[in-house]
């Protein structure tokens, strides 16, 4: 995937999504 062309806002959303996917944050999410 061309992540270099992804807009900063989308990158921020991906970072937030990855943060939610982290095991340490899963307990906080649920």
C-alpha positions as CSV (number, residue, x, y, z in Angstrom):
1,X,0.0,0.0,0.0
2,X,1.2,3.5,-0.7
3,X,1.3,4.8,2.8
4,X,3.4,7.7,1.7
5,X,0.5,9.2,-0.2
6,X,-2.0,8.7,2.7
7,X,-3.3,12.0,4.1
8,X,-2.0,13.0,7.6
9,X,-5.6,12.8,8.9
10,X,-5.9,9.2,7.7
11,X,-2.5,8.4,9.2
12,X,-3.7,9.8,12.5
13,X,-6.8,7.6,12.3
14,X,-4.6,4.6,11.5
15,X,-2.4,5.4,14.5
16,X,-5.4,5.6,16.7
17,X,-6.7,2.4,15.4
18,X,-3.4,0.6,15.9
19,X,-3.4,2.0,19.5
20,X,-6.8,0.5,20.1
21,X,-5.5,-2.8,18.7
22,X,-2.7,-2.9,21.2
23,X,-3.3,-5.5,24.0
24,X,-2.6,-2.9,26.7
25,X,-5.4,-0.8,25.4
26,X,-7.9,-3.5,24.6
27,X,-8.8,-3.8,28.3
28,X,-9.4,-0.1,28.4
29,X,-11.5,-0.1,25.2
30,X,-13.8,-2.8,26.6
